[in-house]
Amino acid sequence: MPRVGAVIGLFFWLFACVVVIASIGLLVLDAMDKVESIQRRLPWLPKVLERRSAFVLLLLIAVVLLVGDGYELLTKEMTEIEAPRISFAAPAAPRMASGEHTPWRSAKPADNSVHVDKGGKIEQQSSGPCSPNIVGGTTSVNCGPPPLKLEYTFNTLPKGVQGKFLFDPVECPVQSQMRITPNQSVPPPIRVAMDFDFPVKKVATVPENVGAFMGGGPFTVGTHVISSPVSPGIGPHHALIVGLCSDVPVKLIGEPKLVD
């Protein structure tokens, strides 16, 4: 069937071409006044020319056929190209692994504690105020601040020797001097309490190796002596110098103590 349609279309196309060419030729001959010479050879030609309306109609039909065939040829040669269709497939759902879910558990810390059976003994190899020990699997260090400890010296000055403090020799026939050194820094104000076997008439204090200091305030004399407050503080490199004035030589009957 497609071939039969193509043959019929070709026939009409050739027919239209012949009609158009013949029409052009007749118009040219008519314009050149050559029709009479042709009538002798083609007697039927005048009859065709007399029916001009039919001739024009036939020419129009031929032109329409040619235009239609040309349009059909163009549409066959230039086919429209459809725009590509782009589709996106939905992502596949994630596959869940079957089976029971085991909850996450942190690793159990290693037990490095020492277990002692009944009747056993624990020996500590380290010693001192800051010694490490292993107790219950964790390291504990007993490193608290050491207790305050006062190192001191007490000297009765020879007659005629002036100490750190300028006591009047007439009023203070016997002068004594102490040097108290703590094992850690002690903030101000600094006051020291001391007990003696005989009464003390005067007491004075000063920090050692300091450029400036402040002192003054209430103090107590007698057998139980409390010095006046002094600033700045004292420490291992800044001892407290204490001067004492008495009528007779005195002696400590207890260790000195720092008081508020």
C-alpha positions, 0 to 999 in steps of 0.5 A: 500500500505505501508503494501504491500511494507513492506511485499515485502521488508521483503521477499527480506531481508529473501531471501538474508539472506538465500542465504548468509547463504547457501553460507557460509555453502557450502564454509565451507563444500567444505573446509572440503571435505564433499561435496561427503557425502552430494551429496548422500543425495542432488544430485542437489548440484553438479550442483549448485557448478558447476555454480560458476559464477551464484552462486557468482552473486546471493551472490552479489545480496544478499549482496547488498540487505542486505546492502540496507535494513540496510541503509534504516533501519538506515535512518528511525531510525535516522531521521534528526532533522531540526533546529528550525526556529526563526522569529521575528514579527515586532512591532505593530505600535503605535495607535494614539488617535483620536481627536483634540490635545490640546496644552499645556498651563502653568497655569495662575499665581494667581492674588494677586494684590489689585484693588482699585475702584475710590475714594478708598484709599491705606494705607501702614502699614510698614514704614522706608527706606526699607519697603515691598509693594504689587503693581500690584500683585508682591512684591516690596521692596524699599530697596535701599541704604540709603542716606549719612547722617553726624552726627557731633559735634563742640567744641571750646577747652578751652584756654591752652587745646591741641586737637588731633592736635599739633597746635602752641598756639602762631600761633593758639590762638583759636583751635576748633575740630569737629567729623563727623560720617557718617551713612555708609562706605565712601571710600577714599580719604576723604575731607570735606567742611565747611563754617564759620562766621570768617576765619580759618587759618589752618585745619587738618583731621584724621580718628578715631580708625585706626592704620595708615593713609595717608594725605597731599595735597592741602587744602583751608582756610578762611571762606570756608574751604576744608580739604586735602584728607586723607586715609583710608575711614571713617564709623560709627565706624571710624569717621573723626576728624577735627582740626581748627586753628583761631584767634577768635572763629568761628561758622559753618554757614552750615552743613559739606559736603564730597567732591571729 
